[in-house]
Structure formats: structure tokens, C-alpha cells
Amino acid sequence: MPDIQCLPSHVADLIAAGEVVERPASVAKELLENAIDAGSSAIVVEIQHGGLTYLRIADNGCGIAAEQLPTAFLRHATSKLRTAADLTAIGTLGFRGEALAAISAVSRVDIFSRRTGAETGASLHLEGGVPGQVEEVGCPEGTTICVRDLFYNTPARMKFMKKDSAEGAAVSGIVQHLALSHPEISFKLIRDGVELLHTPGDGDLQSAVYAAMGRDFTMGLLPISGRSGDISVEGFVTKPLNGHGTRGRQLFFVNGRFIKSQLLTAALEEAYRNQLLKGKFPGCVLRLTMPADRLDVNVHPAKTVVKFVNDKDAFNAVYYTVLDALNTPAPQPKKPQQESFYQTMTVQQYRERAPQPEEKKPLGSYTVRPAAPASQPLEVHDVAPRRGESFTVASSGVSYRITPPAVQEEPSAPAASVPEETVPVPAEPVQETSVPSPAEEKAAPQSAAQQTVEPVRQAPWRVAGEVLRTYIICEDGQENVWLIDKHAAHERVRFDALKNNTQPVMSQQLLSPLAVELSAEDAASLLEQLPLLEEFGFVCEDFGDGTVLVRQVPSDLEVGDVPAALEELAEELRLNRADPAAARDSLLQTMACKSAIKAGMWSDPSELQALADKVQSGEIRYCPHGRPVAVKLSKYEMEKMFKRA
């Protein structure tokens, strides 16, 4: 065994940097958390080339004293912890004291800081973790940190970096999360000279959601607020009709910290049970507030995973608060107390008040006035006057003058013309073939190639019907009943057809481009794989601010399914980024699912029979996701259910 020795300081710093700094988004997260802890009310983030070559974060917080600048970049140097007891009640976002040291070890850093009320500021330059001299400079109050050439001294890490669009989207996602967790702070994000995000910082969560998540997402939200014990929950959840194709828009914050929690996700989705369309997921922006000693944030270096002292309390707080909001009916608009000339009414009210149009007489009606008093009722039969000509009808000695309306008569169908003479057309000569008689066919010798015995094909299943517009009921010849999930079966048919197709997928050009708003991570995942998407019929382009402009879609995909399909495609690409074959299969699965027959849709009997035949032949047994497409009930099992066996 080799001798044990201490690592050099610069090697230890590089190892520590590998745990804290994975990509530019990691740098942005650490520096933004420091800016928030400094009491800032406005923060500006600027990046170039995804943040790899340039990342600047400026805040108007309390600043750092000139003599403390070198100390701030030492490992385990922090202003947020004093004793071990402080770890049980962490109230700040950052606390480890490793971020600045790790960042400076793998980049070139310039810091400018000026304390509140000080006349001048100070600057410090670090390269590879080695600090220079502190200099006096003029700068605004607060702190500005510029990080250049990230991983310049660790080229092995550079090959793991993704495209600039993906790295920039990851930084945008970090800024978005922090803007939602701190609506009282104004965040501005500038990417390659273009402003992508700017929140007002007025303390209103809905304003922050509107600026960070977009108008469409905000318009489909319900406000919620509740409390369970010492845990309070507030924020917004999506309406049941505004579900999303993935869980990408479920955002949870605990004490101002963005977290990922399967517990809170389960509580949210449990509240939506039987209220959400199948295959859809609710979105949310939920903020939980609880005593600092009720959770542990020192679980993961990224600090996105926490542990609750009591999981049940956290689950119930989210579940019952969301459930109460979903079950509360929307307030109805109040009716006006008194009517006035200047009033607002709905379309239905206007239609009820509007004067009803007079009933129009049908075309061809006549106005009949007797020329003299009539003692007998008038009966007029088979009257066919010419247009515009008056005529007289007599009945029981009384003459009536009738004037037809002067309207243009509808042209009658022309009478079929009968040909006066039939001209025979000579038929083309037909080649005569001799058909052997049964006796000749029996007597004729057969060659070896003709003496093939065709297998006896099993009789097709009888489709007895369909229940719930989802399951096909079939009966085979062996006293078995089969239930077939028509969506799963058709999904497998579509998947196999797409996978075996060597020709380009047919696409349809949209009359007007469709703008699909996605999260920053989802948009980056799609924009990185534009050639792959085009191979499957999607023609998209970047529209900025997390929006993807769609110009062409697969011909068998409904336009209304495009946003959900792109969300699922983005998630599949993000999960299977390292395996192109798996990513391709995931794309085909999503496309097959979206283009297959949906549960609840009406299906033609011939379609049901075709699916039953494919299941019977054994061509399809499982859907692309691995679920069975059919289940069998034997006669004995059914008789056992009814106590007949």
C-alpha cells in the first residue's frame, strides 16, 4: 500500500470545486444565494456563451469590507455560522463557506464591493484560486462578481459541458426559481446582450409568476392559502383543466429555498385525484414556511433536498390546502342592484332582451283576400301560377283574387334527357382462357412446388362490443373472453410502424406558427435536438424566453396535442441525453401515444376488429411502455365469480 500523504492545497481545492461547481448554473446559484443573504433588493445577472466565458452578478446588498475580501475566498470562511448549534436552525440560503473558494479555483474572478455608506469600494482579482492585491476603486454600493473562463485550468471538465443554449437555459432556470422564491427582490437576466427576465420586485408572488413563467401559465392558476399546525402554505396551483404533460412546472419552496421533494409532489397529485385528465400533471408554485428547526437543509451539497422532522405534517399541509382550493366554487359575479341605461350585460342577457324578429313567410306563400264574403271555406289545390302573375279562383260562387309574391323562383332540376338513338360501342377483345373442369383438375399431376399445404388459420375472434369506449370485448373459440385496451393496442401499432419506417415522417405545415411556452430546461433540451425533431416531423425554432416556435408537426398529430407532446419530448431528451438510441425510442413512444386512439373516443367497428386481429395473431402483446394490451378471462373464472363453479 502506498504511503498516505496530504493532498496539495490546489488539488484539494479542485476536488472541492468538482463537488460544488458542476456547470455555470452552479456558479450562478451560489453567487445569487450570497446576494440574497446580503439583503439585496435588486440583482442583475448577465451571461455570455452560456456563462462559460462570462458570468456577472451584481447586487445592491450590504457589501464586503476591503480587508475581508481575501478572507471571503478561503475555504470554510462564512459569515452565516458561528457555532455547531447554528446548524440546527439555518435561516440563510448559503452557509458552508465553500462556494467562493471553489469557484475561484476553476476560473478567473474579479470582485468589486462597497459597504453601505462607505465612500469608496475595493476590488480583488483571483486566478486559479490565487488572490492578487486588494485595490481601492469606485463602485456602487453592494457587490459585483465577474467570473470568466470557467474550467480554463481543468480541460477534462470542459468536455462535459453542453451547448451554450443548454447551459444558458440552466442559468435561466436558477434565476427563475430564485425570483419566484423571493418576489420582494427584482431580478434581471441578460443573456448575450438580450434581456430575458425582469421581475418587478414588488413582493407580489403573482407578478413574479407572470414575469418568470409567462401569461398563459399564470392565467390558468388558482390562488391557495392555508395552514396546518406550524406549517403555512401559500401560492398557486393550476386549474384541473390546465394540466401539463410533465411535472416540469411543479415548483416547491421551503423557507425561501427551492427544493425537489417526492413527498410534496405526492401530496399535490393526491389532491387532484379524480379531478385531472388522465396523463396530465398539475403545476404549482407553492411556498411553505415552517420553523427552521423543523427541517434539515444540510443533506446535499446542492441544497435542493431537505428532510422534514415530520413528513406527515408537511404532506397534510399541502394536501388539504390544495384540496380545499380545488373544492371551493369560484365566486359568481354580483348582479346590479338597479338597472340603468348605461349598464353591462352578457351576450345571453342581450339575446333575451333583444326584440325577436318577425316570423318570415316561407318562399311561395300567398296572400288570399276574398273579393266578396265567403260562406264556404276556400280550398285551392295544385295551383302553379307564373311568377308575378295574378289569378282568380272561384269557390262556392265567390271569386278570389290571388297575387303571388314577386320573388325569384328556385330553378328546378333539369329533366333527364332521353337519347333518341343508342349507338353500340364495340368491346375490346378479351383473351380467352380455358378453365379445367373438376375432373381434369383432379386427373392432372401436381408438381412438388404446387403440393404445399396451407396452415389452417384460427377463426377470428368475435368482437362482442366495447365498454367505456376504452375496452374491446372479444370472444374466442375456446370459451375465453378477452378485454383489450384499444389505446394501448393502437399505441403499439403506431410505435412499430414509426420504428420500422425508413422514410421521413410526413409533416404538415401550420397556417400560422404555434408558440409553445416551456420551462427554460425543456426549451433548451428541444433546441439542442432540432435535427432529431425534424427527422420526426417537427420543425421548430427558438423564439426566446423559453418559447419554441413550431412551424411543422407530424401529419397524424393533432395541433392541440403539440404543446403536451413537446413537453414530454423535452423530458425524454433530458433523461436520455447520453444514449441517442434510447432518446430516439422515447421520441417514438411519445409520438405513438399522442397519435393513437384515445380512451373515450368513438371507434368504428372495423377499427376494433382490426385491433382484435392483431392481438389474436400475437403481433402486439405490450404497449411501448410495457403495459399489457389484453387480459383473458376463462369460462371457469367467470363461472367462479357468479358462484356457478
HELIX and SHEET records of a PDB file:
HELIX    1   1 SER A    9  VAL A   20  1                                  12    
HELIX    2   2 PRO A   24  ASP A   37  1                                  14    
HELIX    3   3 HIS A   49  GLY A   51  5                                   3    
HELIX    4   4 ALA A   66  GLN A   68  5                                   3    
HELIX    5   5 LEU A   69  ALA A   72  1                                   4    
HELIX    6   6 ALA A   84  THR A   88  5                                   5    
HELIX    7   7 ALA A   99  ALA A  105  1                                   7    
HELIX    8   8 PRO A  155  MET A  158  1                                   4    
HELIX    9   9 ASP A  164  SER A  181  1                                  18    
HELIX   10  10 LEU A  205  MET A  213  1                                   9    
HELIX   11  11 ARG A  215  MET A  219  1                                   5    
HELIX   12  12 PRO A  240  ASN A  242  5                                   3    
HELIX   13  13 GLN A  262  ALA A  271  1                                  10    
HELIX   14  14 ALA A  292  ARG A  294  5                                   3    
HELIX   15  15 ASP A  311  ASN A  327  1                                  17    
HELIX   16  16 VAL A  347  ARG A  353  1                                   7    
HELIX   17  17 PRO A  438  ALA A  443  1                                   6    
HELIX   18  18 LYS A  486  ASN A  500  1                                  15    
HELIX   19  19 ALA A  520  GLU A  528  1                                   9    
HELIX   20  20 LEU A  530  GLU A  535  1                                   6    
HELIX   21  21 VAL A  559  ASP A  561  5                                   3    
HELIX   22  22 VAL A  562  LEU A  575  1                                  14    
HELIX   23  23 PRO A  580  SER A  595  1                                  16    
HELIX   24  24 PRO A  605  GLN A  616  1                                  12    
HELIX   25  25 LYS A  635  MET A  641  1                                   7    
SHEET    1   A 8 VAL A 130  PRO A 131  0                                        
SHEET    2   A 8 GLY A 121  GLU A 127 -1                                        
SHEET    3   A 8 ARG A 108  ARG A 114 -1                                        
SHEET    4   A 8 GLY A 142  ARG A 148 -1                                        
SHEET    5   A 8 TYR A  54  ASP A  59 -1                                        
SHEET    6   A 8 ALA A  42  GLN A  48 -1                                        
SHEET    7   A 8 SER A 186  ARG A 191  1                                        
SHEET    8   A 8 VAL A 194  HIS A 198 -1                                        
SHEET    1   B 3 VAL A 130  PRO A 131  0                                        
SHEET    2   B 3 GLY A 121  GLU A 127 -1                                        
SHEET    3   B 3 GLU A 135  VAL A 137 -1                                        
SHEET    1   C 5 LEU A 221  SER A 228  0                                        
SHEET    2   C 5 ILE A 231  THR A 238 -1                                        
SHEET    3   C 5 CYS A 284  THR A 289 -1                                        
SHEET    4   C 5 GLN A 250  VAL A 254  1                                        
SHEET    5   C 5 ARG A 257  ILE A 259 -1                                        
SHEET    1   D 2 LEU A 295  ASP A 296  0                                        
SHEET    2   D 2 LYS A 307  PHE A 308 -1                                        
SHEET    1   E 3 THR A 367  PRO A 370  0                                        
SHEET    2   E 3 VAL A 398  THR A 403 -1                                        
SHEET    3   E 3 PHE A 391  SER A 395 -1                                        
SHEET    1   F 4 ARG A 462  VAL A 467  0                                        
SHEET    2   F 4 TYR A 471  GLU A 475 -1                                        
SHEET    3   F 4 ASN A 480  ASP A 485 -1                                        
SHEET    4   F 4 ALA A 630  SER A 634 -1                                        
SHEET    1   G 3 SER A 507  GLU A 517  0                                        
SHEET    2   G 3 THR A 547  PRO A 554 -1                                        
SHEET    3   G 3 VAL A 539  GLY A 544 -1                                        
END                                                                             
